[in-house]
Amino acid sequence: MKGRILYTSVEPCPMCFTRIINSGVKKIYYAAPDDNGGMAHRLENLSPSWQGMAKGMIIEPARCSPVLRELAQKLFYPMKV
């Protein structure tokens, strides 16, 4: 998967994120943020070796409609939205 782009419904959790780093994906776009468990906004919490492997990756919210963002959020957190 080296150099691939990953689109996902929700910001990846720590376990998924490290697996994505290992796979060689270079860009991650997520429809909905995960304020509690997402790693895109917590890269500084990774160990230095993981931070080094993630260097140069693009990790950001996908440009999508508010309807799609809300749907993605509801799939993982039905009571939150």
C-alpha positions in Angstrom: 0.0 0.0 0.0 3.0 2.3 -0.2 2.2 5.7 -1.3 -1.6 5.1 -1.3 -4.4 7.4 -0.2 -6.8 6.2 2.5 -10.3 7.7 2.9 -12.0 6.7 6.1 -15.3 7.6 7.8 -13.8 8.5 11.2 -10.3 9.7 12.4 -8.3 6.5 13.0 -7.8 5.2 16.6 -4.2 4.6 17.9 -4.1 0.9 16.9 -5.5 1.6 13.4 -3.2 4.6 12.9 0.0 2.7 13.7 -1.1 -0.1 11.3 -1.7 2.5 8.6 1.8 4.0 9.2 3.3 0.5 8.9 1.4 -0.1 5.6 3.1 2.9 3.9 -0.1 4.9 3.3 1.0 8.5 2.7 -2.3 10.4 2.9 -5.3 9.9 5.3 -8.5 11.8 4.8 -11.3 11.2 7.4 -14.9 12.4 7.2 -15.5 12.9 10.9 -13.1 13.7 13.8 -12.8 11.6 16.9 -12.1 13.9 19.7 -11.7 11.1 22.2 -9.8 8.4 20.4 -8.5 9.8 17.1 -4.7 10.1 16.5 -4.6 12.7 13.8 -4.7 15.5 16.3 -2.5 13.7 18.8 0.6 12.8 16.9 2.8 14.2 19.6 1.5 11.4 21.9 3.2 8.8 19.7 6.6 7.4 20.6 9.5 9.1 18.8 9.9 6.1 16.5 6.3 6.2 15.4 6.5 10.0 15.0 9.5 9.5 12.7 7.7 7.0 10.6 4.6 9.3 10.3 6.7 12.3 9.3 5.7 13.5 5.9 2.2 11.9 6.0 -0.8 14.1 5.2 -3.5 13.5 7.8 -6.5 15.8 7.6 -10.3 16.0 7.4 -11.8 15.1 4.1 -13.5 17.8 2.1 -17.0 16.4 2.2 -20.6 17.6 2.7 -21.9 18.2 6.2 -24.4 15.5 5.7 -21.7 12.9 5.0 -19.7 14.1 8.0 -22.7 13.8 10.3 -23.5 10.3 8.9 -20.0 9.2 9.6 -20.1 10.6 13.1 -23.5 8.9 13.8 -22.1 5.5 12.7 -19.5 5.5 15.4 -21.2 7.7 18.0 -25.0 7.4 17.6 -25.8 9.2 20.9 -23.3 12.1 20.4 -24.7 13.8 17.3 
